[in-house]
Structure formats: structure tokens, C-alpha cells
Amino acid sequence: MEIKILELTEEKARISFIGENHTYMNTLKEEILKNPDVDVAQYYSEYTFTDPILLVTTKNNADPISVIKNAAASISQYCAGLIEQVEKA
């Protein structure tokens, strides 16, 4: 996965996810929103076939990059758990 950081401050990150689609972006956004230190998590595409841009703003001095990384790690753990369950079946 390739990303491009468009804007980064202490409480805001705007990141373009090159080649990603709604499936991953919706999942990531929902996982980010589980964090109580997140103020806003949304993604958008400027045009129908452009790369999605994720916007995350935080509160309580939470680092937006850490929030995004933690959410991505949680998604990865869910997927690993699913793979394990399927292999046992």
C-alpha cells in the first residue's frame, strides 16, 4: 500500500491512499472512530476515480498518525484471527 501525507499537524492528518477503494477505507475509518481521542475520521475522493483521502483530527493531544497505525494494526489482527479460524475449519 502506498500513501502520501498531504497535511500533518499535532492534531490533524490528511493522507491519500494510492489505489485503495471504499472497502478498506470504510473499515479503517470505522476502526479509527472507536478511539475516544478521535474528533473526526472521514474519507473522501475528489472525483469518482481518484485516490481516497483520509482526514483524521484528534483531541487530548493524541497523535493522529499513531491513531491511524493502531487502527490498521487492529484490522490486521482481525484478519489474522479470521484466517486462523478458517484454517481450523
HTML snippet that shows the backbone in 3Dmol.js (N, CA, C, O; Angstrom):
<script src="https://3Dmol.org/build/3Dmol-min.js"></script>
<div id="view" style="width:600px;height:400px;position:relative"></div>
<script>
const pdb = `
ATOM      1  N   MET A   1       0.846  -1.168   0.000  1.00  0.00           N
ATOM      2  CA  MET A   1       0.000   0.000   0.000  1.00  0.00           C
ATOM      3  C   MET A   1       0.892   1.231   0.000  1.00  0.00           C
ATOM      4  O   MET A   1       1.865   1.318   0.749  1.00  0.00           O
ATOM      5  N   GLU A   2       0.545   2.155  -0.836  1.00  0.00           N
ATOM      6  CA  GLU A   2       1.291   3.406  -0.917  1.00  0.00           C
ATOM      7  C   GLU A   2       0.420   4.537  -0.395  1.00  0.00           C
ATOM      8  O   GLU A   2      -0.760   4.629  -0.731  1.00  0.00           O
ATOM      9  N   ILE A   3       1.009   5.396   0.429  1.00  0.00           N
ATOM     10  CA  ILE A   3       0.295   6.556   0.943  1.00  0.00           C
ATOM     11  C   ILE A   3       1.100   7.804   0.651  1.00  0.00           C
ATOM     12  O   ILE A   3       2.304   7.751   0.401  1.00  0.00           O
ATOM     13  N   LYS A   4       0.408   8.923   0.690  1.00  0.00           N
ATOM     14  CA  LYS A   4       1.061  10.221   0.527  1.00  0.00           C
ATOM     15  C   LYS A   4       0.467  11.141   1.590  1.00  0.00           C
ATOM     16  O   LYS A   4      -0.739  11.387   1.599  1.00  0.00           O
ATOM     17  N   ILE A   5       1.312  11.649   2.484  1.00  0.00           N
ATOM     18  CA  ILE A   5       0.838  12.558   3.522  1.00  0.00           C
ATOM     19  C   ILE A   5       0.679  13.943   2.904  1.00  0.00           C
ATOM     20  O   ILE A   5       1.639  14.544   2.422  1.00  0.00           O
ATOM     21  N   LEU A   6      -0.552  14.427   2.932  1.00  0.00           N
ATOM     22  CA  LEU A   6      -0.868  15.725   2.336  1.00  0.00           C
ATOM     23  C   LEU A   6      -0.788  16.857   3.344  1.00  0.00           C
ATOM     24  O   LEU A   6      -0.431  17.986   3.007  1.00  0.00           O
ATOM     25  N   GLU A   7      -1.130  16.534   4.599  1.00  0.00           N
ATOM     26  CA  GLU A   7      -1.110  17.544   5.658  1.00  0.00           C
ATOM     27  C   GLU A   7      -0.927  16.828   6.987  1.00  0.00           C
ATOM     28  O   GLU A   7      -1.553  15.797   7.235  1.00  0.00           O
ATOM     29  N   LEU A   8      -0.074  17.372   7.833  1.00  0.00           N
ATOM     30  CA  LEU A   8       0.160  16.754   9.138  1.00  0.00           C
ATOM     31  C   LEU A   8       0.465  17.838  10.161  1.00  0.00           C
ATOM     32  O   LEU A   8       1.406  18.617  10.008  1.00  0.00           O
ATOM     33  N   THR A   9      -0.361  17.868  11.217  1.00  0.00           N
ATOM     34  CA  THR A   9      -0.123  18.746  12.359  1.00  0.00           C
ATOM     35  C   THR A   9      -0.205  17.882  13.610  1.00  0.00           C
ATOM     36  O   THR A   9      -0.342  16.662  13.518  1.00  0.00           O
ATOM     37  N   GLU A  10      -0.122  18.501  14.761  1.00  0.00           N
ATOM     38  CA  GLU A  10      -0.181  17.740  16.010  1.00  0.00           C
ATOM     39  C   GLU A  10      -1.517  17.038  16.201  1.00  0.00           C
ATOM     40  O   GLU A  10      -1.574  15.992  16.849  1.00  0.00           O
ATOM     41  N   GLU A  11      -2.584  17.588  15.655  1.00  0.00           N
ATOM     42  CA  GLU A  11      -3.914  17.009  15.872  1.00  0.00           C
ATOM     43  C   GLU A  11      -4.682  16.750  14.586  1.00  0.00           C
ATOM     44  O   GLU A  11      -5.897  16.555  14.625  1.00  0.00           O
ATOM     45  N   LYS A  12      -3.995  16.744  13.440  1.00  0.00           N
ATOM     46  CA  LYS A  12      -4.693  16.551  12.174  1.00  0.00           C
ATOM     47  C   LYS A  12      -3.778  15.856  11.179  1.00  0.00           C
ATOM     48  O   LYS A  12      -2.596  16.179  11.063  1.00  0.00           O
ATOM     49  N   ALA A  13      -4.352  14.897  10.465  1.00  0.00           N
ATOM     50  CA  ALA A  13      -3.620  14.233   9.377  1.00  0.00           C
ATOM     51  C   ALA A  13      -4.574  14.100   8.188  1.00  0.00           C
ATOM     52  O   ALA A  13      -5.743  13.741   8.334  1.00  0.00           O
ATOM     53  N   ARG A  14      -4.033  14.401   7.015  1.00  0.00           N
ATOM     54  CA  ARG A  14      -4.753  14.204   5.756  1.00  0.00           C
ATOM     55  C   ARG A  14      -3.831  13.378   4.876  1.00  0.00           C
ATOM     56  O   ARG A  14      -2.742  13.823   4.513  1.00  0.00           O
ATOM     57  N   ILE A  15      -4.277  12.161   4.531  1.00  0.00           N
ATOM     58  CA  ILE A  15      -3.424  11.208   3.836  1.00  0.00           C
ATOM     59  C   ILE A  15      -4.159  10.647   2.633  1.00  0.00           C
ATOM     60  O   ILE A  15      -5.324  10.260   2.731  1.00  0.00           O
ATOM     61  N   SER A  16      -3.469  10.604   1.490  1.00  0.00           N
ATOM     62  CA  SER A  16      -4.000   9.984   0.281  1.00  0.00           C
ATOM     63  C   SER A  16      -3.563   8.521   0.263  1.00  0.00           C
ATOM     64  O   SER A  16      -2.388   8.220   0.476  1.00  0.00           O
ATOM     65  N   PHE A  17      -4.491   7.626   0.014  1.00  0.00           N
ATOM     66  CA  PHE A  17      -4.226   6.194  -0.070  1.00  0.00           C
ATOM     67  C   PHE A  17      -4.276   5.794  -1.544  1.00  0.00           C
ATOM     68  O   PHE A  17      -5.347   5.655  -2.135  1.00  0.00           O
ATOM     69  N   ILE A  18      -3.100   5.616  -2.113  1.00  0.00           N
ATOM     70  CA  ILE A  18      -2.980   5.369  -3.547  1.00  0.00           C
ATOM     71  C   ILE A  18      -3.559   4.001  -3.908  1.00  0.00           C
ATOM     72  O   ILE A  18      -3.128   2.975  -3.383  1.00  0.00           O
ATOM     73  N   GLY A  19      -4.537   4.002  -4.806  1.00  0.00           N
ATOM     74  CA  GLY A  19      -5.105   2.762  -5.331  1.00  0.00           C
ATOM     75  C   GLY A  19      -6.069   2.032  -4.420  1.00  0.00           C
ATOM     76  O   GLY A  19      -6.519   0.940  -4.767  1.00  0.00           O
ATOM     77  N   GLU A  20      -6.402   2.590  -3.271  1.00  0.00           N
ATOM     78  CA  GLU A  20      -7.327   1.906  -2.363  1.00  0.00           C
ATOM     79  C   GLU A  20      -8.772   2.205  -2.759  1.00  0.00           C
ATOM     80  O   GLU A  20      -9.046   3.113  -3.544  1.00  0.00           O
ATOM     81  N   ASN A  21      -9.688   1.416  -2.194  1.00  0.00           N
ATOM     82  CA  ASN A  21     -11.094   1.572  -2.532  1.00  0.00           C
ATOM     83  C   ASN A  21     -11.939   1.754  -1.272  1.00  0.00           C
ATOM     84  O   ASN A  21     -11.413   1.843  -0.163  1.00  0.00           O
ATOM     85  N   HIS A  22     -13.235   1.806  -1.461  1.00  0.00           N
ATOM     86  CA  HIS A  22     -14.156   2.067  -0.361  1.00  0.00           C
ATOM     87  C   HIS A  22     -14.122   0.970   0.706  1.00  0.00           C
ATOM     88  O   HIS A  22     -14.313   1.260   1.887  1.00  0.00           O
ATOM     89  N   THR A  23     -13.888  -0.262   0.320  1.00  0.00           N
ATOM     90  CA  THR A  23     -13.911  -1.358   1.278  1.00  0.00           C
ATOM     91  C   THR A  23     -12.897  -1.127   2.390  1.00  0.00           C
ATOM     92  O   THR A  23     -13.247  -1.154   3.570  1.00  0.00           O
ATOM     93  N   TYR A  24     -11.662  -0.904   2.020  1.00  0.00           N
ATOM     94  CA  TYR A  24     -10.633  -0.691   3.043  1.00  0.00           C
ATOM     95  C   TYR A  24     -10.839   0.634   3.767  1.00  0.00           C
ATOM     96  O   TYR A  24     -10.691   0.700   4.987  1.00  0.00           O
ATOM     97  N   MET A  25     -11.172   1.665   3.046  1.00  0.00           N
ATOM     98  CA  MET A  25     -11.296   2.986   3.661  1.00  0.00           C
ATOM     99  C   MET A  25     -12.436   3.024   4.677  1.00  0.00           C
ATOM    100  O   MET A  25     -12.297   3.628   5.740  1.00  0.00           O
ATOM    101  N   ASN A  26     -13.562   2.385   4.359  1.00  0.00           N
ATOM    102  CA  ASN A  26     -14.671   2.322   5.318  1.00  0.00           C
ATOM    103  C   ASN A  26     -14.262   1.567   6.572  1.00  0.00           C
ATOM    104  O   ASN A  26     -14.573   1.988   7.687  1.00  0.00           O
ATOM    105  N   THR A  27     -13.571   0.461   6.392  1.00  0.00           N
ATOM    106  CA  THR A  27     -13.121  -0.340   7.528  1.00  0.00           C
ATOM    107  C   THR A  27     -12.158   0.455   8.393  1.00  0.00           C
ATOM    108  O   THR A  27     -12.292   0.471   9.616  1.00  0.00           O
ATOM    109  N   LEU A  28     -11.191   1.113   7.771  1.00  0.00           N
ATOM    110  CA  LEU A  28     -10.218   1.903   8.516  1.00  0.00           C
ATOM    111  C   LEU A  28     -10.894   3.050   9.254  1.00  0.00           C
ATOM    112  O   LEU A  28     -10.605   3.293  10.426  1.00  0.00           O
ATOM    113  N   LYS A  29     -11.773   3.740   8.586  1.00  0.00           N
ATOM    114  CA  LYS A  29     -12.479   4.870   9.212  1.00  0.00           C
ATOM    115  C   LYS A  29     -13.259   4.409  10.437  1.00  0.00           C
ATOM    116  O   LYS A  29     -13.198   5.048  11.487  1.00  0.00           O
ATOM    117  N   GLU A  30     -13.989   3.307  10.311  1.00  0.00           N
ATOM    118  CA  GLU A  30     -14.792   2.802  11.429  1.00  0.00           C
ATOM    119  C   GLU A  30     -13.909   2.377  12.597  1.00  0.00           C
ATOM    120  O   GLU A  30     -14.269   2.592  13.754  1.00  0.00           O
ATOM    121  N   GLU A  31     -12.770   1.782  12.308  1.00  0.00           N
ATOM    122  CA  GLU A  31     -11.854   1.372  13.377  1.00  0.00           C
ATOM    123  C   GLU A  31     -11.253   2.603  14.058  1.00  0.00           C
ATOM    124  O   GLU A  31     -11.105   2.616  15.280  1.00  0.00           O
ATOM    125  N   ILE A  32     -10.912   3.613  13.305  1.00  0.00           N
ATOM    126  CA  ILE A  32     -10.373   4.851  13.875  1.00  0.00           C
ATOM    127  C   ILE A  32     -11.399   5.497  14.798  1.00  0.00           C
ATOM    128  O   ILE A  32     -11.045   6.002  15.863  1.00  0.00           O
ATOM    129  N   LEU A  33     -12.663   5.484  14.398  1.00  0.00           N
ATOM    130  CA  LEU A  33     -13.711   6.126  15.193  1.00  0.00           C
ATOM    131  C   LEU A  33     -13.954   5.438  16.536  1.00  0.00           C
ATOM    132  O   LEU A  33     -14.610   6.013  17.405  1.00  0.00           O
ATOM    133  N   LYS A  34     -13.450   4.241  16.722  1.00  0.00           N
ATOM    134  CA  LYS A  34     -13.579   3.559  18.016  1.00  0.00           C
ATOM    135  C   LYS A  34     -12.686   4.199  19.085  1.00  0.00           C
ATOM    136  O   LYS A  34     -12.900   3.993  20.280  1.00  0.00           O
ATOM    137  N   ASN A  35     -11.701   4.961  18.661  1.00  0.00           N
ATOM    138  CA  ASN A  35     -10.772   5.599  19.584  1.00  0.00           C
ATOM    139  C   ASN A  35     -11.429   6.851  20.186  1.00  0.00           C
ATOM    140  O   ASN A  35     -11.842   7.740  19.442  1.00  0.00           O
ATOM    141  N   PRO A  36     -11.532   6.934  21.511  1.00  0.00           N
ATOM    142  CA  PRO A  36     -12.202   8.084  22.134  1.00  0.00           C
ATOM    143  C   PRO A  36     -11.462   9.414  21.943  1.00  0.00           C
ATOM    144  O   PRO A  36     -12.044  10.477  22.160  1.00  0.00           O
ATOM    145  N   ASP A  37     -10.194   9.366  21.543  1.00  0.00           N
ATOM    146  CA  ASP A  37      -9.436  10.597  21.319  1.00  0.00           C
ATOM    147  C   ASP A  37      -9.587  11.143  19.904  1.00  0.00           C
ATOM    148  O   ASP A  37      -8.944  12.130  19.546  1.00  0.00           O
ATOM    149  N   VAL A  38     -10.427  10.511  19.106  1.00  0.00           N
ATOM    150  CA  VAL A  38     -10.649  10.949  17.728  1.00  0.00           C
ATOM    151  C   VAL A  38     -11.838  11.896  17.690  1.00  0.00           C
ATOM    152  O   VAL A  38     -12.910  11.595  18.214  1.00  0.00           O
ATOM    153  N   ASP A  39     -11.631  13.025  17.071  1.00  0.00           N
ATOM    154  CA  ASP A  39     -12.695  14.009  16.898  1.00  0.00           C
ATOM    155  C   ASP A  39     -13.422  13.747  15.578  1.00  0.00           C
ATOM    156  O   ASP A  39     -14.649  13.661  15.546  1.00  0.00           O
ATOM    157  N   VAL A  40     -12.657  13.620  14.489  1.00  0.00           N
ATOM    158  CA  VAL A  40     -13.222  13.387  13.160  1.00  0.00           C
ATOM    159  C   VAL A  40     -12.402  12.321  12.453  1.00  0.00           C
ATOM    160  O   VAL A  40     -11.172  12.329  12.512  1.00  0.00           O
ATOM    161  N   ALA A  41     -13.086  11.411  11.789  1.00  0.00           N
ATOM    162  CA  ALA A  41     -12.437  10.458  10.885  1.00  0.00           C
ATOM    163  C   ALA A  41     -13.379  10.298   9.704  1.00  0.00           C
ATOM    164  O   ALA A  41     -14.506   9.824   9.846  1.00  0.00           O
ATOM    165  N   GLN A  42     -12.902  10.698   8.549  1.00  0.00           N
ATOM    166  CA  GLN A  42     -13.703  10.574   7.337  1.00  0.00           C
ATOM    167  C   GLN A  42     -12.767  10.440   6.154  1.00  0.00           C
ATOM    168  O   GLN A  42     -11.596  10.814   6.217  1.00  0.00           O
ATOM    169  N   TYR A  43     -13.305   9.899   5.077  1.00  0.00           N
ATOM    170  CA  TYR A  43     -12.510   9.858   3.857  1.00  0.00           C
ATOM    171  C   TYR A  43     -13.387  10.325   2.715  1.00  0.00           C
ATOM    172  O   TYR A  43     -14.615  10.271   2.782  1.00  0.00           O
ATOM    173  N   TYR A  44     -12.733  10.781   1.677  1.00  0.00           N
ATOM    174  CA  TYR A  44     -13.465  11.277   0.509  1.00  0.00           C
ATOM    175  C   TYR A  44     -12.579  11.136  -0.714  1.00  0.00           C
ATOM    176  O   TYR A  44     -11.357  11.031  -0.604  1.00  0.00           O
ATOM    177  N   SER A  45     -13.194  11.135  -1.855  1.00  0.00           N
ATOM    178  CA  SER A  45     -12.489  11.172  -3.135  1.00  0.00           C
ATOM    179  C   SER A  45     -12.940  12.426  -3.848  1.00  0.00           C
ATOM    180  O   SER A  45     -14.136  12.704  -3.932  1.00  0.00           O
ATOM    181  N   GLU A  46     -12.001  13.176  -4.354  1.00  0.00           N
ATOM    182  CA  GLU A  46     -12.366  14.419  -5.024  1.00  0.00           C
ATOM    183  C   GLU A  46     -13.204  14.154  -6.266  1.00  0.00           C
ATOM    184  O   GLU A  46     -14.126  14.910  -6.574  1.00  0.00           O
ATOM    185  N   TYR A  47     -12.879  13.074  -6.979  1.00  0.00           N
ATOM    186  CA  TYR A  47     -13.640  12.657  -8.153  1.00  0.00           C
ATOM    187  C   TYR A  47     -13.867  11.157  -8.060  1.00  0.00           C
ATOM    188  O   TYR A  47     -13.240  10.492  -7.236  1.00  0.00           O
ATOM    189  N   THR A  48     -14.728  10.625  -8.867  1.00  0.00           N
ATOM    190  CA  THR A  48     -15.111   9.219  -8.785  1.00  0.00           C
ATOM    191  C   THR A  48     -13.917   8.274  -8.834  1.00  0.00           C
ATOM    192  O   THR A  48     -13.875   7.319  -8.059  1.00  0.00           O
ATOM    193  N   PHE A  49     -12.968   8.497  -9.693  1.00  0.00           N
ATOM    194  CA  PHE A  49     -11.873   7.551  -9.874  1.00  0.00           C
ATOM    195  C   PHE A  49     -10.539   8.065  -9.341  1.00  0.00           C
ATOM    196  O   PHE A  49      -9.483   7.683  -9.846  1.00  0.00           O
ATOM    197  N   THR A  50     -10.577   8.932  -8.322  1.00  0.00           N
ATOM    198  CA  THR A  50      -9.332   9.403  -7.731  1.00  0.00           C
ATOM    199  C   THR A  50      -9.061   8.664  -6.425  1.00  0.00           C
ATOM    200  O   THR A  50      -9.962   8.050  -5.853  1.00  0.00           O
ATOM    201  N   ASP A  51      -7.842   8.724  -5.967  1.00  0.00           N
ATOM    202  CA  ASP A  51      -7.465   8.046  -4.737  1.00  0.00           C
ATOM    203  C   ASP A  51      -8.166   8.688  -3.548  1.00  0.00           C
ATOM    204  O   ASP A  51      -8.288   9.911  -3.488  1.00  0.00           O
ATOM    205  N   PRO A  52      -8.632   7.870  -2.597  1.00  0.00           N
ATOM    206  CA  PRO A  52      -9.312   8.416  -1.425  1.00  0.00           C
ATOM    207  C   PRO A  52      -8.342   9.146  -0.502  1.00  0.00           C
ATOM    208  O   PRO A  52      -7.162   8.808  -0.411  1.00  0.00           O
ATOM    209  N   ILE A  53      -8.871  10.146   0.170  1.00  0.00           N
ATOM    210  CA  ILE A  53      -8.107  10.933   1.130  1.00  0.00           C
ATOM    211  C   ILE A  53      -8.745  10.758   2.500  1.00  0.00           C
ATOM    212  O   ILE A  53      -9.939  11.001   2.679  1.00  0.00           O
ATOM    213  N   LEU A  54      -7.940  10.335   3.456  1.00  0.00           N
ATOM    214  CA  LEU A  54      -8.396  10.145   4.830  1.00  0.00           C
ATOM    215  C   LEU A  54      -8.078  11.394   5.632  1.00  0.00           C
ATOM    216  O   LEU A  54      -6.958  11.902   5.580  1.00  0.00           O
ATOM    217  N   LEU A  55      -9.060  11.890   6.374  1.00  0.00           N
ATOM    218  CA  LEU A  55      -8.892  13.023   7.267  1.00  0.00           C
ATOM    219  C   LEU A  55      -9.158  12.543   8.686  1.00  0.00           C
ATOM    220  O   LEU A  55     -10.221  11.993   8.973  1.00  0.00           O
ATOM    221  N   VAL A  56      -8.196  12.751   9.566  1.00  0.00           N
ATOM    222  CA  VAL A  56      -8.357  12.390  10.976  1.00  0.00           C
ATOM    223  C   VAL A  56      -7.944  13.591  11.812  1.00  0.00           C
ATOM    224  O   VAL A  56      -6.851  14.133  11.645  1.00  0.00           O
ATOM    225  N   THR A  57      -8.837  14.003  12.719  1.00  0.00           N
ATOM    226  CA  THR A  57      -8.485  15.019  13.701  1.00  0.00           C
ATOM    227  C   THR A  57      -8.677  14.402  15.079  1.00  0.00           C
ATOM    228  O   THR A  57      -9.581  13.596  15.300  1.00  0.00           O
ATOM    229  N   THR A  58      -7.804  14.799  16.000  1.00  0.00           N
ATOM    230  CA  THR A  58      -7.826  14.212  17.336  1.00  0.00           C
ATOM    231  C   THR A  58      -7.984  15.287  18.398  1.00  0.00           C
ATOM    232  O   THR A  58      -7.897  16.483  18.123  1.00  0.00           O
ATOM    233  N   LYS A  59      -8.215  14.831  19.602  1.00  0.00           N
ATOM    234  CA  LYS A  59      -8.300  15.719  20.760  1.00  0.00           C
ATOM    235  C   LYS A  59      -7.436  15.122  21.872  1.00  0.00           C
ATOM    236  O   LYS A  59      -6.920  14.014  21.723  1.00  0.00           O
ATOM    237  N   ASN A  60      -7.278  15.820  22.948  1.00  0.00           N
ATOM    238  CA  ASN A  60      -6.489  15.364  24.101  1.00  0.00           C
ATOM    239  C   ASN A  60      -5.038  15.074  23.727  1.00  0.00           C
ATOM    240  O   ASN A  60      -4.415  14.178  24.297  1.00  0.00           O
ATOM    241  N   ASN A  61      -4.506  15.820  22.784  1.00  0.00           N
ATOM    242  CA  ASN A  61      -3.108  15.685  22.355  1.00  0.00           C
ATOM    243  C   ASN A  61      -2.763  14.319  21.775  1.00  0.00           C
ATOM    244  O   ASN A  61      -1.602  13.913  21.809  1.00  0.00           O
ATOM    245  N   ALA A  62      -3.741  13.611  21.249  1.00  0.00           N
ATOM    246  CA  ALA A  62      -3.483  12.315  20.618  1.00  0.00           C
ATOM    247  C   ALA A  62      -2.838  12.529  19.254  1.00  0.00           C
ATOM    248  O   ALA A  62      -3.264  13.392  18.487  1.00  0.00           O
ATOM    249  N   ASP A  63      -1.823  11.751  18.960  1.00  0.00           N
ATOM    250  CA  ASP A  63      -1.123  11.832  17.682  1.00  0.00           C
ATOM    251  C   ASP A  63      -1.965  11.144  16.600  1.00  0.00           C
ATOM    252  O   ASP A  63      -2.241   9.950  16.719  1.00  0.00           O
ATOM    253  N   PRO A  64      -2.377  11.857  15.556  1.00  0.00           N
ATOM    254  CA  PRO A  64      -3.238  11.244  14.542  1.00  0.00           C
ATOM    255  C   PRO A  64      -2.568  10.090  13.799  1.00  0.00           C
ATOM    256  O   PRO A  64      -3.247   9.141  13.404  1.00  0.00           O
ATOM    257  N   ILE A  65      -1.257  10.152  13.602  1.00  0.00           N
ATOM    258  CA  ILE A  65      -0.570   9.054  12.913  1.00  0.00           C
ATOM    259  C   ILE A  65      -0.599   7.790  13.771  1.00  0.00           C
ATOM    260  O   ILE A  65      -0.811   6.695  13.250  1.00  0.00           O
ATOM    261  N   SER A  66      -0.392   7.930  15.061  1.00  0.00           N
ATOM    262  CA  SER A  66      -0.462   6.774  15.968  1.00  0.00           C
ATOM    263  C   SER A  66      -1.863   6.177  15.980  1.00  0.00           C
ATOM    264  O   SER A  66      -2.027   4.957  16.014  1.00  0.00           O
ATOM    265  N   VAL A  67      -2.868   7.041  15.953  1.00  0.00           N
ATOM    266  CA  VAL A  67      -4.254   6.568  15.923  1.00  0.00           C
ATOM    267  C   VAL A  67      -4.504   5.740  14.660  1.00  0.00           C
ATOM    268  O   VAL A  67      -5.115   4.673  14.722  1.00  0.00           O
ATOM    269  N   ILE A  68      -4.033   6.235  13.524  1.00  0.00           N
ATOM    270  CA  ILE A  68      -4.218   5.519  12.254  1.00  0.00           C
ATOM    271  C   ILE A  68      -3.461   4.198  12.271  1.00  0.00           C
ATOM    272  O   ILE A  68      -3.996   3.170  11.856  1.00  0.00           O
ATOM    273  N   LYS A  69      -2.223   4.219  12.748  1.00  0.00           N
ATOM    274  CA  LYS A  69      -1.419   2.990  12.821  1.00  0.00           C
ATOM    275  C   LYS A  69      -2.071   1.954  13.733  1.00  0.00           C
ATOM    276  O   LYS A  69      -2.105   0.771  13.394  1.00  0.00           O
ATOM    277  N   ASN A  70      -2.587   2.380  14.878  1.00  0.00           N
ATOM    278  CA  ASN A  70      -3.243   1.452  15.796  1.00  0.00           C
ATOM    279  C   ASN A  70      -4.501   0.849  15.184  1.00  0.00           C
ATOM    280  O   ASN A  70      -4.782  -0.335  15.371  1.00  0.00           O
ATOM    281  N   ALA A  71      -5.248   1.652  14.463  1.00  0.00           N
ATOM    282  CA  ALA A  71      -6.453   1.140  13.802  1.00  0.00           C
ATOM    283  C   ALA A  71      -6.083   0.125  12.723  1.00  0.00           C
ATOM    284  O   ALA A  71      -6.731  -0.914  12.602  1.00  0.00           O
ATOM    285  N   ALA A  72      -5.054   0.417  11.945  1.00  0.00           N
ATOM    286  CA  ALA A  72      -4.610  -0.520  10.910  1.00  0.00           C
ATOM    287  C   ALA A  72      -4.116  -1.820  11.534  1.00  0.00           C
ATOM    288  O   ALA A  72      -4.368  -2.896  10.991  1.00  0.00           O
ATOM    289  N   ALA A  73      -3.419  -1.739  12.664  1.00  0.00           N
ATOM    290  CA  ALA A  73      -2.941  -2.938  13.353  1.00  0.00           C
ATOM    291  C   ALA A  73      -4.112  -3.770  13.859  1.00  0.00           C
ATOM    292  O   ALA A  73      -4.063  -4.999  13.806  1.00  0.00           O
ATOM    293  N   SER A  74      -5.162  -3.119  14.350  1.00  0.00           N
ATOM    294  CA  SER A  74      -6.354  -3.842  14.809  1.00  0.00           C
ATOM    295  C   SER A  74      -7.020  -4.585  13.658  1.00  0.00           C
ATOM    296  O   SER A  74      -7.435  -5.734  13.808  1.00  0.00           O
ATOM    297  N   ILE A  75      -7.120  -3.926  12.517  1.00  0.00           N
ATOM    298  CA  ILE A  75      -7.718  -4.575  11.341  1.00  0.00           C
ATOM    299  C   ILE A  75      -6.889  -5.793  10.951  1.00  0.00           C
ATOM    300  O   ILE A  75      -7.441  -6.844  10.625  1.00  0.00           O
ATOM    301  N   SER A  76      -5.580  -5.656  10.984  1.00  0.00           N
ATOM    302  CA  SER A  76      -4.688  -6.764  10.648  1.00  0.00           C
ATOM    303  C   SER A  76      -4.896  -7.936  11.607  1.00  0.00           C
ATOM    304  O   SER A  76      -4.906  -9.091  11.183  1.00  0.00           O
ATOM    305  N   GLN A  77      -5.062  -7.642  12.895  1.00  0.00           N
ATOM    306  CA  GLN A  77      -5.304  -8.696  13.881  1.00  0.00           C
ATOM    307  C   GLN A  77      -6.631  -9.394  13.634  1.00  0.00           C
ATOM    308  O   GLN A  77      -6.720 -10.613  13.775  1.00  0.00           O
ATOM    309  N   TYR A  78      -7.666  -8.640  13.267  1.00  0.00           N
ATOM    310  CA  TYR A  78      -8.958  -9.248  12.947  1.00  0.00           C
ATOM    311  C   TYR A  78      -8.807 -10.218  11.780  1.00  0.00           C
ATOM    312  O   TYR A  78      -9.345 -11.324  11.806  1.00  0.00           O
ATOM    313  N   CYS A  79      -8.070  -9.791  10.759  1.00  0.00           N
ATOM    314  CA  CYS A  79      -7.872 -10.633   9.577  1.00  0.00           C
ATOM    315  C   CYS A  79      -7.068 -11.886   9.924  1.00  0.00           C
ATOM    316  O   CYS A  79      -7.386 -12.976   9.448  1.00  0.00           O
ATOM    317  N   ALA A  80      -6.045 -11.740  10.740  1.00  0.00           N
ATOM    318  CA  ALA A  80      -5.248 -12.900  11.153  1.00  0.00           C
ATOM    319  C   ALA A  80      -6.111 -13.884  11.937  1.00  0.00           C
ATOM    320  O   ALA A  80      -5.987 -15.098  11.769  1.00  0.00           O
ATOM    321  N   GLY A  81      -6.974 -13.364  12.782  1.00  0.00           N
ATOM    322  CA  GLY A  81      -7.893 -14.230  13.532  1.00  0.00           C
ATOM    323  C   GLY A  81      -8.848 -14.973  12.610  1.00  0.00           C
ATOM    324  O   GLY A  81      -9.135 -16.150  12.830  1.00  0.00           O
ATOM    325  N   LEU A  82      -9.337 -14.300  11.589  1.00  0.00           N
ATOM    326  CA  LEU A  82     -10.234 -14.933  10.639  1.00  0.00           C
ATOM    327  C   LEU A  82      -9.511 -16.043   9.871  1.00  0.00           C
ATOM    328  O   LEU A  82     -10.054 -17.132   9.685  1.00  0.00           O
ATOM    329  N   ILE A  83      -8.296 -15.761   9.434  1.00  0.00           N
ATOM    330  CA  ILE A  83      -7.516 -16.770   8.711  1.00  0.00           C
ATOM    331  C   ILE A  83      -7.305 -17.992   9.585  1.00  0.00           C
ATOM    332  O   ILE A  83      -7.432 -19.126   9.122  1.00  0.00           O
ATOM    333  N   GLU A  84      -6.986 -17.760  10.835  1.00  0.00           N
ATOM    334  CA  GLU A  84      -6.780 -18.866  11.782  1.00  0.00           C
ATOM    335  C   GLU A  84      -8.044 -19.699  11.935  1.00  0.00           C
ATOM    336  O   GLU A  84      -7.979 -20.928  11.955  1.00  0.00           O
ATOM    337  N   GLN A  85      -9.188 -19.043  12.044  1.00  0.00           N
ATOM    338  CA  GLN A  85     -10.468 -19.754  12.181  1.00  0.00           C
ATOM    339  C   GLN A  85     -10.777 -20.594  10.931  1.00  0.00           C
ATOM    340  O   GLN A  85     -11.236 -21.731  11.037  1.00  0.00           O
ATOM    341  N   VAL A  86     -10.524 -20.025   9.762  1.00  0.00           N
ATOM    342  CA  VAL A  86     -10.783 -20.736   8.514  1.00  0.00           C
ATOM    343  C   VAL A  86      -9.866 -21.938   8.387  1.00  0.00           C
ATOM    344  O   VAL A  86     -10.301 -23.001   7.944  1.00  0.00           O
ATOM    345  N   GLU A  87      -8.614 -21.789   8.766  1.00  0.00           N
ATOM    346  CA  GLU A  87      -7.677 -22.907   8.668  1.00  0.00           C
ATOM    347  C   GLU A  87      -8.043 -24.040   9.610  1.00  0.00           C
ATOM    348  O   GLU A  87      -7.770 -25.201   9.306  1.00  0.00           O
ATOM    349  N   LYS A  88      -8.654 -23.730  10.749  1.00  0.00           N
ATOM    350  CA  LYS A  88      -9.092 -24.760  11.693  1.00  0.00           C
ATOM    351  C   LYS A  88     -10.324 -25.504  11.205  1.00  0.00           C
ATOM    352  O   LYS A  88     -10.540 -26.663  11.557  1.00  0.00           O
ATOM    353  N   ALA A  89     -11.124 -24.833  10.398  1.00  0.00           N
ATOM    354  CA  ALA A  89     -12.393 -25.418   9.937  1.00  0.00           C
ATOM    355  C   ALA A  89     -12.194 -26.525   8.931  1.00  0.00           C
ATOM    356  O   ALA A  89     -13.168 -27.109   8.456  1.00  0.00           O
TER     357      ALA A  89
END
`;
const viewer = $3Dmol.createViewer("view");
viewer.addModel(pdb, "pdb");
viewer.setStyle({}, {cartoon: {color: "spectrum"}});
viewer.zoomTo();
viewer.render();
</script>
